[in-house]
């Protein structure tokens, strides 16, 4: 948390913060995004951004999912679904869309980062995480995260 707004919260009905992510949301099963619940979005927010990454990957921080222009009124992202109007960006799999946890060995941390922004973003789906972060940096009103674990 960066202290911009401690009210913003991200959770899942399928795993608690710091707990194991069920296999159904990984490459070991159907590989769809878990359901996510969003609370405490600032009234002044114009959009939300979600980034899922694995900082434990041997090749460096591996990006599994990026989404931007999520409507600020969104209170949940259903399992296996993309919020209406949201844009998915490029992942470390060199494709857009969700790519679930799939470590080669050991236990990895998977961090879902949620940001509330004071604007929408005019970005192409070919945008990667670094470009996304650079573009949104000056527009962050609040941020929070949800972490999960998965062991291959």
N, C-alpha and C positions, 0 to 999 in steps of 0.2 A: 504494500500500500504506500502511496506517496503522500498521503495527507491532504490531497486535494479535496476529497470527499469520502469520508469513512462510511457513508450510508450505502454506497453502491455495493451490491452483493451478487455473487454468482455461485450457484449450487446445482447439484444433480440429484435426482431421486434414486440414481443407480449406484452412487458411491459417495462417501463422505470425503471432505478435504483431507488429503494425505493418505487415503485408503486405496486399496486395489481397484483398478478399473476392470469390470467384468469382461470376460473374453469376447462376448458378442460384439463389442465395440472395437475389436482389434483384428489384425490380419489372421488370427487363429480361428475366426468365426465369420460372421457376415460383414464385419468391417464397416459399420454405419456409425454416425456420430451419436453419442449419448444424448438423452434429453437434458436440457439445461434450463434452469430457472433464473430470471433476472429480477432484481429488486433494487429500489433506491436510486433510480436514474434521476439525475438533476433535472428540474423543470426546464432549464435553459438548454438542455442537450438537443442537438439537431440530428444526431446519428450515433450509432454504436459500432465498435469494431471488436472483433473476436480473433485472437491468434492462439493456435495450439502449437506448442513446440516441445522438443525433447533436448534439454541441455546436456544430457549424459551421452549422447551419440558419439561414437569414436571419431567420426569425421567432423565434429563440431555441432553446434546447436542446429538441430534438424527440425524444419518447419513442416507440420502435418496438416495445417488448415489455416487459411486466412479468409475473413469475411469482413466487408465494410458496407456502409450505408444501410445498416440494420435500423429500422424505425425505432426511435427512442421509446415508443409506447409498447414495444415488444416485451412481454413478461416471460415468454418461454420459447425455446427452440425445440421442437419435437424431435424424437428419435428419428434419424435418417432423413431429416428435412432441412431445407434452407428457408429462412424467413423470406416472405414475399418482398421483392424489390431489392434484396441484398445482393451483393456482388462477391463471388469467390475469386481469390487471387491464386497466384502460382505458389506451389509448395516445393519442398526439397525433392519431391518425387518427379519434378519437372512436369507437373500437370495441375489443373485446378481441381478443387473439390476436397472432400475429407479423405485423409489417409490415416487410418488408425495406428495405434501403437504396434510396433513390430520389431522389438530389439533383437539383435543377433545373439546376444548372451546377457545374462544377468538381469538385475532389476533396474529399470529406468524411471525417471520422474517425467510426467507429462503435465505441462502447465498450460491451462486455459487462461488467457489474459483477456479481460474485458475492459474496454475504454469507452467513456462517454465523451463525445466531441461537440464543440460549438458550431460545427458545420458538417455538410455532406462532403464527400470526396469525389472528385472527378478523375478517376483512375481506370485504366484499362485492366481487364482480367489477367493480362500478362505481367502485372505488377507483382514484384516479390516482397517479402517481409521488410527488407531494408528500405526499399522505396516507400512502402506503406508507412513505416515508422517515421521516416524523414518528412513525409508529406503531412502527417497528422500531428507531429510533435508540438507545434505551437497552438494546437486546437484542443488539447486534452483538458477536460473539466474534472474528470474523476477516473479512477482505475481501480481494479480489483483482480484477484486471481483465484483459481481453483486448481489444486494439484492432485494428481492421481498417480498411482504406481502400476507398472505391469512388468511381469517377469516372464521371459521366454522359456 
